[in-house]
Amino acid sequence: MKKEATKISEEEVQLALFIGADSVEDLIYEFLKDRSPLTERAYQRDLKAFFDFTSGQFGLPRMDKNRMLFEEIRRVHIVKYKKYLEGHLSNRKRPYAPNTINRYLSAVSSFFQFLLQREIIDKNPAEFCTRPNRIVLEETQAFSDREMKTFFDLVIQDAPPLHRAIILLLFTTGMRQAELRNLKLSNFKAQEGIRFLSYMRKGQKINQIPIHPTAAFYVDEYVTWMETTGRKLEIDDFLFQPTKNSHNGKIKKKLSHTALGYIIGKWAKRVNKEKRITPHSARATFISSLIENGEDIYYISQLVNHADVRTTQRYNKRKRTHRKNPIFNLNFF
């Protein structure tokens, strides 16, 4: 394809070739084009697994000239696919977790919903398929407010500029780790004397969130430090970069999720060795602290970009103590 707008990835081509026809290739491109790279790769993988199954088991969907007969996929085929996943082992030789099966079925449902909106099919065969109950195999752990004070005091005193800026910003915004790693200098704005971040969040929507003055101070300190080391950040550079990075102005990689996890874990262990604190723990700690300190949960859900307030509530990792029971707030006496 000559036009830039119609270029698709090698993985998309492989998926399109598997289910056939140039028109399908265009459909796959349109379905995936507005999604984040991570979501795009996951959908490619999950859809190919589904069509591998339907082709191998039922010979569906079939081709009619240059058109794929997606309408031949029925609810019964998706139910059988679900049962197949529940009864077989993954490539890692382990049973599929309920959350993984949900993800597979969600990708299939999203694709058929897209076909429905395009009027290629009359109904979404996955719409009323029941899915396994979601379970949490390992709870995300969070720091208490007291642990956070110790954590920040330690980091501010002992951590290098990169680590300090990352930890202060991540734990005071509740950002997702991918959102933090994708930040650029251009994402930092100021209005009416208030610093804030404007960035692309999950779902390809713009989010704006204020920056705590202390976090802003140490981010500025980090930017200045980068300049003193001969690695001045330009406006479109990734903000957080690995230590070993190209300095020739051509390749400036962003920090990897592995490096981010190492940074958080290294300093968190000095506060509490018993807790497994990860980049996602920063989000859980942020939400838990706001809820515990009486902030409105509906406002918090908007702040952290949750479509459903129940998702926000699940992030609350701190248990209500008897001393904070609402019974003691009764004005009867």
N, C-alpha and C positions, 0 to 999 in steps of 0.2 A: 504494500500500500504506500503510495507516494505522499499522501497528506499526513502531516504530523498528527493530526487529531484522530486518525484511524489506526495508528500503530498500536500493536498489542504485544504483550510479553510472550516469551517462548512457552511458558506454562499455559497461557490462554490458547495458543495455537495447538498444543498437544491435546488439550481438552476438546477444542473444536474439532480436531481431526478424529478424535475418538468417537464423537457423536455425529460427525460428518457435516459436509456442505459449507460453502462460503457464507451463506446467509446465517448459519449457526455461529460461525466465527464472529460475525457482526453482532449477533445477539449477546454472545458472551462478553464481547468488549463493552457493549452498552450497559450490561448488567453490572459489570465490575468497575466501570470508569471513575465513579465518584467515591470509591471506597478507599480507605487507607491501605498502604502496601501490606500491612500485616493481615487485615481482614481479607484483602484480595487473594493473598496466597492461601489463606485458610479455606475460602470458598472454592477456589480452584481445586484444592486437594479433596475437599468433602464432596463436591459435585462429581468429580471423576470417580470417587469410590462408589457413589450411588449408581452412576450409569454403568460402571463395571458390573455391578450386581444385577441390574435389570437386563443388561445385554446378555450376561452369562446365563442367568436363570430363565428369562422369558423371551429373549431376542427382541427386546423393546428398548427404546422406541425405534420403529422402522422408518425407512426413508421412502418418500413418494416423490419421484423426480428429484427436485432440488429442495424439498421441504421435509423437515423432520416432524414426524407425527407425535408430538409431545402429548397430545390428548389421549394417546393410548395408555399412558401411565395413569393407573387408577389408585384409589385409596388402598385397595387390597395389596398392591405391589409395595406401597410404602410401609404398610403394617408388616408384611413379610420381611422387608428390609430391617425394620426395627427388631423383629424377633431374631433375625440372623445376627445382628450386632449383639443382642443380649446373650446369644448362645455360642459365640465364637470368641477366639482370642485375638488381640491386636497384634501388630507387628512386633511388639515388645513381649509377646507371649503372656500377656495378662488379660483378664476380662475387661471389656469396655466399661468404664465408670458411667453411671447414670448421666453425669454432666457432659461427658463426651458424646454419648448417644444423643442427648438433647442438642448439642452443637451440630451434629451431622444432620439431624432432622430439621433444625432451624435453617440451615443452608439450603436444603432441598425446598422447604416451604417458601423461603424468600425468593428462590429462583422461579418457582411456579407462580408465585404472586406477581412477579415481574411479567411473566408470560400472560397472565390474566389481564393485567393492566394494559398490556400491548394488544389485547384482544386476539391473541394467538390461540388461547384455550378458553373454554367457557367457565371453568371452575378450577379452584386450587385443590388438587387431590389430597394435599397434606393438611388442609385447614382444620379438619376435625379429628385428626389422628392424636390419640392420647400419648403423652410423653412421660418418661420415668420421672418420679419425684426427684428434685434436685437435692443432693446431699453435700455437705462440706466434709471432705476427708481430713483436712487439716486447717483448723481455724487460724486466720491471720492474727498474729499477736500485736498488741499495742502497748505503748508506754503510758503510765499514769502522768498526771501533771507534775508530780514531784520528781519522777524519773526524767521527765522532759527538761525540767529546770537544771538538774544535774548534767544531763546530756548536753544541753546548750552551753552551760558554763565550761564543760570540758572541751567541747569543740571550739568555742571561741578562744579559749586559752591556748590549746595545744595543736589544733588541726592546721594544715597548710591552707592557703587561700582557696584552692579549688574545692577541697573537701568542705571547708567552712561555708562557702557560698551555696554549694549543692544542698547540704543538710538544712541550713537555715531557710532556704527557699522552698524545698520540698515539704518540710514539716509545717510550714506556716501558710501554705496554699492548698494543700490537699490534692495537688496535681497528680495525674497518673505518671508513672515513670517514663512512658514513651513521650508524653507531652513535654516533660522536663527535658529529655534528651534532644528533642527537636527544636528547642527554643533558640532563637537568634536575637541579636541585639535589636533588630527591627521590631521585635515583639514588645519591647519596653516602651511605654508611653507615659505621659504626664498630663494631668488636667486639673486645674484649680489647686495646684500645689500637691496633688496626690499622685504617687507613682502607681502604675498598674500594668498588668500584663494583658495583651490582646493576642490570642493564639488560637490555632485550629484545634478543637477538641474532638473527642470521639463522636462519630456521626457526621464528621465534616462540617461542623458548625463553629462559628466564632464565639469564643468565650472571653469575657473580660473580668479580671479579678484584681482587687487592690493588693499591693505588696506591703507587708509590715515594714515600718521604717528601719528596724534592726536588720531584717533580711536585705533590704535595699542597700543599706550601708555596706554590708559584706559582699554583695554582688558587685557594687562599684569598686570596692577594694580589690576584688579578684580581677576585674577588667583592667585596672591600673597595673596590677602585678603582671598580667599577661604582656602588657606593653613594655614593662621594664625587662622582661626576659626575651625581648625581640620577637614576640608573637602577637603583635597588635591585632585586635579583633576588628574586622570590618563590619559594616552594618548588616550584611547578609551572611556572615559567618555563623556557624553553630556556636552557641555561647560556651557550652561545656565540651571540651575536647580532651582526648587522651594525652598523657604526658609525652609519649612517643608518637609525634604526628609530623606530617610534612610541613616544613616552614617555607617552601618555595612559592607559596601563594596559589598553587594549583590544586593541591589535595589537602583539604582540611576536614578530617573525619569527625563525626560526633562521637561522644562517649558511648561505649557499648553498655548493654544492660548488665553484662557480667561485671564490668568495672564499677558501675553504679551500685550493684549489690555488694561488692567488696567494700566500697567506701562506707556504706551505711552499716554493714555488719561489723567492720573493724572497730568503729567508735562505739557502737551500741553495746558490744560485748564488754566494754570497760565500765558500763553502767549496770548491766544485768546479764550475767552469763547464762542464766536459765531461760531467758527469752530469745526466741529466734526473730529478730527484727530485720525486716526486709524493706525494699523501697515501697512495697504496697502497705507495709505497716505504717508508713508516714501518713497515708490517706486515712487508714483506720484510726490512728491516733488523733488526727485533725478533727475528724467527724465525732469521735467519742468525746473529746474534750469540749467541743461546742455544745453537744447534747447535754453532757453532764453539768455544764455551767449555765444551763437554762435558755440557750438560744432556740428560736423557733425552728422546728425540724423541717417545716416546709421551705423556709428560707435557706436552710442548710442544703436541702436537696437541690435547690436551684444553683447554689454556690458551687456544688461539686458535680453538677450536670447529671443528676439522676432523674430519669423520666418518671419514676415511681418512688414515692416517699418511703415505701416499704423496703426498698433497696437501701436507702439511707439508714433506716433503723437497723438493718442487719449488720451494718458496719460498726454499730455501737458495741465495743468490746469490753466495756466496763459495766459491772453489775451494780445495780442500785442497792445501796446499803439501807439497813433499817432506819438509820438516822435521817435519811433523806426521803423516807416514805411520806407521801402526800397527806397521810392521816395527821401528821403533826402540823400541817398548815391549816387545819380546820379552825374556824373562828367561833366555835361553839362555847368556849369557856373564857 
